[in-house]
Amino acid sequence: MILSGLTHGGQITFLGKKFFKPKGSGNYLRGWYRINNLRMYVSKGIGTSGPPFRLGSRAEATIFYI
């Protein structure tokens, strides 16, 4: 399992369209992804990058129990 994060979930989204995403986030913005046999979770985080606000992408603090 790969844990990754702080892409801000796209930070500014509206009706499923991404209007702003932090540099370097690529196609992995939030949630679970499967890449070959690996599972990856990308957290939206709690901050911002660039514009000092979020729209359509609520902040999250993820907790995993093992």
C-alpha positions as CSV (number, residue, x, y, z in Angstrom):
1,M,0.0,0.0,0.0
2,I,1.2,3.5,-0.8
3,L,0.0,6.5,1.2
4,S,0.4,9.8,-0.5
5,G,-1.1,13.1,0.0
6,L,-1.6,16.8,0.0
7,T,-2.9,17.4,-3.5
8,H,-5.8,19.3,-1.9
9,G,-8.2,17.2,-3.9
10,G,-8.0,19.6,-6.8
11,Q,-8.6,22.5,-4.4
12,I,-11.0,24.3,-6.8
13,T,-13.6,22.0,-8.4
14,F,-17.1,22.5,-9.6
15,L,-19.6,19.9,-10.9
16,G,-16.7,17.3,-11.2
17,K,-14.5,19.6,-13.2
18,K,-11.0,20.6,-11.8
19,F,-10.3,24.3,-12.3
20,F,-7.1,24.4,-10.1
21,K,-4.9,21.6,-8.9
22,P,-1.5,22.0,-7.3
23,K,1.6,21.6,-9.4
24,G,2.8,18.0,-9.6
25,S,-0.4,16.3,-8.6
26,G,-1.0,14.8,-12.0
27,N,-4.1,12.6,-12.3
28,Y,-4.1,11.4,-8.7
29,L,-6.1,14.0,-6.7
30,R,-8.0,12.1,-4.0
31,G,-9.1,8.7,-2.8
32,W,-8.1,5.2,-3.6
33,Y,-6.3,4.1,-6.8
34,R,-5.1,0.7,-8.0
35,I,-1.9,0.6,-9.9
36,N,-1.1,-3.0,-11.0
37,N,-1.1,-4.9,-7.7
38,L,-0.6,-1.9,-5.5
39,R,-3.2,0.2,-3.7
40,M,-2.6,3.9,-3.3
41,Y,-4.5,6.4,-1.2
42,V,-4.1,10.1,-1.9
43,S,-5.3,12.4,0.9
44,K,-6.8,15.8,0.2
45,G,-5.0,17.3,3.2
46,I,-6.2,20.3,5.1
47,G,-4.3,23.3,3.5
48,T,-4.2,25.2,0.3
49,S,-1.7,25.9,-2.4
50,G,-1.7,29.0,-4.6
51,P,-5.2,30.5,-4.1
52,P,-5.8,30.8,-0.3
53,F,-9.1,29.0,-0.4
54,R,-10.9,25.7,-1.4
55,L,-14.0,25.4,-3.5
56,G,-15.8,22.0,-4.0
57,S,-13.0,20.1,-2.3
58,R,-13.4,19.8,1.5
59,A,-10.4,19.4,3.7
60,E,-9.7,16.0,5.3
61,A,-7.6,14.5,7.9
62,T,-7.3,10.7,7.2
63,I,-6.9,8.1,9.9
64,F,-5.9,4.6,9.1
65,Y,-6.3,1.8,11.7
66,I,-4.0,-1.2,11.2
